[in-house]
Amino acid sequence: MFVVEALNADLRRRLSAPNAEDVSAGTVTDEGLLDTLRGVYAARNVLDAIENETLALVETRGSTDLIDGLTTKSWMRNEFRISASTAARR
């Protein structure tokens, strides 16, 4: 639901060209490389926003406690195999 709203046509265009094989083979133009970086950063920003919004909802609703009996931080540590400090920062 959030992902569909957040990934607009411009972002999809940026992510579709060029592909990773072209980049690693060195067959992409300089402008293509810069466009790829722009797309990566745009995607990262969108994903970070989705993660933040979703985590806020999970925390507000107490979803991890209701479903698994864990705090959001503990659930994230277990689910994603991340450190306690990383889970706390998110």
C-alpha atoms as one frame of an Amber mdcrd trajectory, in Angstrom:
protein
   0.000   0.000   0.000   2.650   2.566   0.970   5.177   1.287  -1.564   2.817
   1.688  -4.503   2.042   5.287  -3.523   5.691   6.169  -2.915   7.299   4.686
  -6.039   6.164   7.113  -8.690   6.807   6.953 -12.432   9.976   9.052 -12.234
  11.522   6.767  -9.653  10.602   3.647 -11.623  12.183   5.203 -14.736  15.389
   5.968 -12.872  15.625   2.456 -11.480  15.038   0.753 -14.821  18.059   2.129
 -16.672  20.824   1.240 -16.895  20.954  -2.228 -15.402  23.652  -3.570 -13.097
  25.283  -5.644 -15.847  25.786  -2.534 -17.978  27.315  -0.658 -15.053  29.729
  -3.462 -14.115  30.732  -3.997 -17.754  31.575  -0.319 -18.116  29.244   0.140
 -21.091  27.193   2.929 -19.514  27.733   6.562 -20.408  28.868   8.988 -17.739
  25.396  10.529 -17.707  23.944   7.032 -17.336  26.130   6.414 -14.294  25.033
   9.676 -12.712  21.396   8.851 -13.458  21.886   5.471 -11.818  23.238   7.122
  -8.680  20.344   9.576  -8.676  17.949   6.658  -8.907  19.658   4.755  -6.104
  19.515   7.759  -3.786  15.907   8.505  -4.721  14.963   4.886  -4.039  16.833
   4.901  -0.731  15.016   8.060   0.352  11.653   6.568  -0.561  12.427   3.309
   1.238  13.655   5.177   4.324  10.430   7.195   4.394   8.330   4.035   4.036
  10.324   2.317   6.788   9.941   5.283   9.141   6.209   5.596   8.523   5.644
   1.863   8.919   7.739   1.626  12.087   5.821   4.534  13.600   2.542   2.735
  12.910   3.879  -0.562  14.268   5.042   1.193  17.431   1.805   3.172  17.851
  -0.363   0.094  17.410   1.885  -2.190  19.431   1.797  -4.684  16.572   4.918
  -6.608  17.545   3.692  -6.987  21.125   0.235  -8.133  19.998   1.516 -10.664
  17.487   4.812 -11.884  18.959   4.884 -10.512  22.500   8.002  -8.467  21.785
   8.908  -4.804  21.791   9.453  -3.357  18.343  13.198  -3.164  19.026  13.392
  -6.826  20.098  11.232  -7.936  17.203  13.466  -6.111  14.725  16.589  -7.648
  16.253  15.106 -11.127  15.878  13.412 -10.653  12.518  16.197  -8.844  10.689
  19.239 -10.099  12.628  20.423  -6.573  13.398  22.184  -5.267  16.486  20.275
  -3.726  19.370  21.803  -0.330  18.638  20.734  -0.487  14.983  17.204  -1.500
  15.956  17.034   1.342  18.485  18.174   3.930  15.915  15.429   2.927  13.542
